[in-house]
Amino acid sequence: MSEPTPDAPGEELLRPPGLLGGARRFLARHHKKLWWLHSVYALGLGVFIITFAARGLLYVRWILLFVIAAWFISLLVFRVAGSGRQQKLETPVEKLRFLVMTYVLKNLYQGMLFFLLPFYWQSATAGAANFGFLVLLAACTLLATLDVVFDRVLMRWRLLASLYYGMALFACLNLAIPALLLVPAVWSLSLAAVGATIGFWTLHFRPRHLRRPVVAAIFGATLFAAWGTAWLARRVVPPVPLTLAHAAVGPDVLVDGRLAYEVTALHESLMQQMVAVTDVQTLVDSGEEFVHVWRRDGAEIVRLVPARRPIEGDRVRLRSRLLREQLPRSRAGPWTVDVETQHGQLIGRFGFQVTD
């Protein structure tokens, strides 16, 4: 019997690749396009979540579960895969494990940050210092949808990943704490900063490291610094539990406290007194006091503590009266009224024009 002849050179290349081989070749050729397609899908999903979040006040407390899950997976990624150039992604199994963990983590961040955006959008004031924080949060949200950047840059370096997590944790706690503890907005801001600092350090050190006096001292100092920094930065972070639902001015009010008529422009001869009526939507009413700051052409005229009256739902109606003797001699120009908390956090701003 004749022995079977070996396959001719190149014969293996002529055989059909099979389903698995074809899939591998397709992924190898188009994997970048597929990642960007998934990013577009994630962005579309985020738009849906924003629409849902507009009605999702009852679900604010649940975002803490997203925070805990994101912390656990981030910790797992760096405990298993390492960080930076020392990241262990050598075998196909290690690469697949890393991709699965980061995929779940991206979805958690997307759900969490897209849910937060509408609340910060409503609380931020265009043209004010606190609008910059909204821009930063939107950039972090967009980053969660960019798979290539998230996987290849953010999740390869522990410092970047922990800073990103700290930002997300701070934004979440700033909204969730008032719903849980019924504290004023400035207290939730400081507590959120402390919580974000703790979350940051847990991705770098283990609890046993706190037994060392030097580490414990550094940890305590950073918590104290976070509290103080949050207090100093209270004007640049939107007081997210609070929203200016309605605001108007007029020369007089009705018996029930509403304005007799609202004006956006008037002649200075008719400006004998002005009344500002504003409705503040609260996530929960913590009994916080507010201030009306009257300004003409950017210069502060007077600060008034408005009369405060709860109305339907979680709204608080504020009313202040600018008397004739408080008016400047020259009244023409653009006027604004800022609605602030008693600690100086800007809730909203509206204006009217006085002509000569």
Buried (B, 14 or more C-beta within 10 A) or exposed (E): EEEEEEEEEEEEEEEEEEEEEEEEEEEEEEEEEEBEEBBEEBBEBBEEBBEBBEEBBEEBEEBBEBBEBBBEBBBBBBEEBBBEEEBEBEEEEBEEBBBEBBBBBBBBBBBBBBBBBBBBBBBBBEEBBBBEBBEEBBEBBBBBBBBEBBBEEBBBBBEBBBBBBBBBBBBBBBBBBBBEEBBBBBBBBBBBBBBBBBBBBBBEEEEEEBEEEEBEEBBEEBBEEBBEBBBEBBBBBBBBBBBBBBBBBBBEBEEEEBBEEEBEEBEBEEBEBBBBBBBBBBBBBBEBEBBBBBBBEEEEBBEBEBEBEEEEEBBBBBBBBBEEEEBEEEBBBEBBBBBBBEBEBBBBBBEBEBEE
